[in-house]
Amino acid sequence: QLQLVESGGGLVQPGGSLRLSCVASGLALDYYSVGWFRQGPGKEREGVACIGTTDGSGYYADSVLGRFTISRESAKNVVYLQMSGLRPEDTAVYYCQVIILLQTYWGQGTQVTVSS
């Protein structure tokens, strides 16, 4: 059964860093584009970053460009989101997403809180 599990969230001070992980079971992530999304308190879910299947290039929302980096580790079947320079407005539940044919798969999310 296909499953995505996020981890790595937590409480961090402004300017700090976290690395989120999205581990998959039931599918090989290398064959799919993978996206990271977030939903802050009282906000709509928004796309943060995604990684393609060809050269591993990442694509980023303007709000995180230069601060977040998305990457893959094929041997562990995981996609990471390295976050640095965190700001209070980055506080949200972060989700990874894979779309296979017409079916969208989400993990359960991991909470990131940026606060002093």
N, C-alpha and C positions, 0 to 999 in steps of 0.2 A: 504494500500500500504506500502511495506516495505521501511523503511528509516533509515539511520544512520546519526546522527548529532554530529560532534565533536565541542568541545569548550574548553576554558581554555588557549589558546595560548596567547602570548604576548612578550614584550621585557623584558629581564632579564639580569642582569649582570653576568659575569662568576662566577661560584660558587653558583649561586642562584638556586631556586627551582620553579617548576610549577607543577600543577596537571591538566592533560588533562582528559576530559570526553567524552565518546562515548555513546550517548543515542539512544536507538532503539525504533522505532514504527513499528507495524505490525508483530513483532516477539518477542519471549521471548529469550533473550540472553543466559539464563541459559542452553539452550539445544544445544548450538553451541560453538565451539572454536572461539575465537575472537582474531584477530591480530592487532597490531599497526605497521604501516609502516611510513617511512618518505622519502621525496625527497628534498635534498638540492640543492642549485643553481648549475646548470650544472651537476648534478649527476643523476644516476639511482635511481629509487625507491628501497628502501631496507627494509627488515624486521627488526623490532626493538624488539618486544616482542609478545608473544601470551599466551593465557590462555586456558586451557582445560576445560572439562566439568565434570570431575570426582572429584578430590580433590582440584581443584582450583590452582594447581601448575602452575607457570609461567615459561616460557622459554625465554631466552634472547640472543640477539646478543652479541658477545664478547665485542663490543665497548661500551655497556651500562651496562654490568653485574656489579652488586654491586652499581650502581647509580640509576637505574630505577626499579620501582616495578609496576607490573600489578595486578589488583584486580577487583573483581566484587562487586556490591551492588544489590542483586537480587530484593529487594523491589522497587528500582527505575529503574530497567531494564537498568543498566548502567555499563560500564567497564571503569575503571580509568587507567591512566598511571601517576604514581607519579615519577617526575623527579627531581633529586637533583644533586649537583655537576656539574651543567651544564657548558658546554664548548662551545667556538665559533663554533666548528665543529658539534655541535648538532643543529645548525641553519638549519631549514628545514620546509616544510609543513608536518604536521603529519596527517595521515589518519588511520581510523579504517576500518577493513575488516571482513566480514563474508562470508563463502562459504556454500551455501545450495544446496545440490545435485551437479549439474554441473554449478550453477550460482554464480558468484562472485559479492558481493555488497560492495560498497565503500561509505564513507561519502564524504563531500565536502572538508574536510581538515581544519586544523587550523594552523596558522603561528606561529612558535616559532623562536624568534631571540635572540641570546645570544651575547651581545656586551657591552663593557664599554663605 
